[in-house]
Amino acid sequence: FFQGAPPACIGVSMFVFAGFTFMRVSMNSAYSATDQIKNQMILEVKTAESRKTEQFRVQMLRARAAAAQNQQELCMSAADKMQQYLIHHISQMRRLSKIVKSVTGTIVALILALHIAFQMTSAISHIGVMVQGYMLAYLLTFLLFTFVSFNRVSKQMSLEMLKMPMVKNLVAASQSTSVRALVLCLVLPLLPILLLVSALNERVRRCRGIMPRRPGQIVTERVGIVLQQARALEWLPMVGWVYICACVVIVFRISPVLLNVLLGWMSEMMAGLHFWLIFAVTGAVGTFLFMLPPVPGPVIYPFAGIVLSDPEKCPYGFFWGCTISIVLCFVMKLAACALQQKGIGERLGQNLAVRQACGVHKPLMRAIEAVLTQPGLSWGKYMILCGGPDWPTSVLAGILKLSLTQCLIGTLPVGLSIIPMTLTGSFYLKRAESEVWTRTGNLMLFLTTAVSAVFWAGIGCAIQDEYDRNEKELTRPREEFLELEWLDYRSAQIAERCRVRWSDVPAVVRSVYVGGAVLSTLCAHLFLWCSGRCFTPFTLTDDINDLIWFGSDGLIKPVGAIGFLLIGVSYSMATTYKIWLRQHLLAPMREAGEVLDKEEDSWKAAWLEELRRQKPATGIGPQGNLPLNNLHPDLEVGVTAAGYDTSLIEADKEQQRGEKQQQQQQQQQQQ
C-alpha cells in the first residue's frame, strides 16, 4: 500500500490539474467575451456610428417626406446592435457561472458519496479518510483556481450575491450591537495576545528605523485605528449583550450534560416497567422536554432509540424496537409542534409587546409569513417548518396565527432527519458487537447533519426567493401594523431621550459592570473549550446509580465548580449596574412616556396620512426600474447586474417615444 499509494495519488492529482487547465483553455473564448471594458468600448463605438448614420439618413429621408417610419426602423436597428453586445456579455458570464457551480456541486456530491460508501464498506478506515482528504483538497484547489483564473466570474458571482436582499439584511445585521458583542465575546481571551503582538511589532519597527517615533502610539497604526473606532462605539448596550451571549453559551453547554443525567435517571426508573408503559412515559416526557426552549430535538431522539430498541425491554426484537422508536419520535415532534403553536404561540401573539419583540412587521418575518401562508404545500414551507429550530419555529407560527393543519402537513418531511437521528441511538446499543454497527451509527449521525444542512440552505433560498419576487410589498408599511410601528417609535424616542452614556455611569459601577462581563465571558470559554476539565462525560447508557455529582471523578469537577461560583459572582456584579440604572432612569422614563402618550393620536394620524399618500411602486425588479422596451428577455434581467451604462439605450428609447407621439399627432391632423 505504501509503495503504490503515493504514485497513484500523484498521477491522479496531475490528471485533475490537467483537467482544470483544459477547462481554462477551452473556456478562454467565453471568458474573453466577459471583458466588460472591451465590450463597453465596442458598444459605445457602434452606438456612435449608428447614431451618425441615423442622423444622416434621417436628414435625407426627411427631404423625401418619409422620415418617421424609416427613422424608427433605424432606431430599432441600433438598439438591436446594442442588445447583441450586451446579451453576448451576459450570456457568457452566466455560462461560466453555471460551469463553476456545476463542477463545485459535483465535487461536493462526490465527497459525500465517498464518505457514505467508505463508512459502509471500508474495513480500513484510514484509506477512506485519505481519499476523502484528497477530494477535499481538490475542491479547495478548484475554488482557488477559479478565483485566480476566472477572476471576473468570481467577482461577478460575489457582486450578485451582495445584491441579494437577504444578504444585504445579513450585512446590516452584522453591524448591530448584538453581533458586535458576540464577536467581542468570542475574541476577548485573545485580545491581550493581539495587543501584545502589535506592541512588539511597533517596537521592532521603531528599532529598525522603519517607522518614525510617534508620541503616545504604542501599537501599530492599523491596530490604533481599530482601537479608535472601538472607542466611538456605544459600550453600555454592548456590555449588556456580552452578558447575554455568555449566558447563552453557558446554558447550551451545560444543558446536554444535565439532560443526559435526567434521561439516564428516567431510563433507570423505567427498567422494570412494561414495554408499552415505557413507550407512554417516554412519549410524555419527550413531549414535555420539547416544550422547553433550550432543549433540542437531537438529544431526545437518540434517547428514545436507546430506551425502546433495547432487546431487554422490547419483546419484539431490536429492529421492531427501532421502528417503534422512530414512530414515537415522529408523533412526539408533531404533538410538540401543535402544543407549541396553539398553547404558547397563539397566546403570546395576543401581546403587542411580544409581537414587537418578534418583529412580525419587519421584512424578514413578513417574508417568512408570506412563504408559510401560501396556499397548498410548497418547497419553501417544507424547508422552514422542518429546518427551523423546534421551539422558535412552532411558537412563531402561533404568533403569526397560521393554520395548524397546514403547518403539521408541512412538518411531515422532518422524518428525513428524525429517522437517522433515532437510529443513531439504536445502533449505539450494538457498538460492542461489531465495528460495522459503530460505523453505521456514525453514518446516521452524518446523514442527520447533511439533511439539516439541506433544510437550512432551503430556508435561505425560500426567503431569498420571496424577497426577489415581492421585496416592495414586504418593505411597504401596512395599516394593520400601526400599533407595532407606534411601539417601535415610542421605544426609540424613549431610548433617545433617556440615553445613558459611558461617562454618565459612576466609575465604580462602570468597573464592576465591565469586570462582570469579562468574568462571565471567561467562564463561558472555560466551559466551551475545557469541558473535559469541568465535567465528566455521562452518556445515556451509563448507570445512574454510579453517578457522583462533585469531585475529581464526579460529574462536576473542581474546575467546573469554581466556574459555576465565578458565574454567580459575575451576574451579581451585573445586578449592581441594573439597580443603579433603574434608579437613574426612573424619573426621565416616566416623563418621556407621559409626553409621548400625548403625541400618540397625532403621530398615528400623521403616519396613516403619509401611508395613504404613498402610491404603489411602479416598475419591476428589486430597485423598481422600468423594463427596457424591445429588449431581449435575458437582457432585461441582466443588463443592470452587468454594470453597463444604459443611458444610451434610454436616450434612444426616449427619442423613439417622442417620434411615435409625433406620428400619432400627424395622423390625427391628416384625418
PyMOL commands that set and color helices and strands:
alter all, ss='L'
color gray80, all
select helices_A, chain A and resi 5-26+28-32+36-63+67-121+125-149+151-162+165-174+177-208+221-231+235-269+275-290+297-309+318-348+352-358+363-372+379-387+390-399+404-410+412-428+435-475+479-497+502-504+507-529+531-534+544-546+558-613+633-638+647-670
alter helices_A, ss='H'
color red, helices_A
deselect
rebuild
show_as cartoon
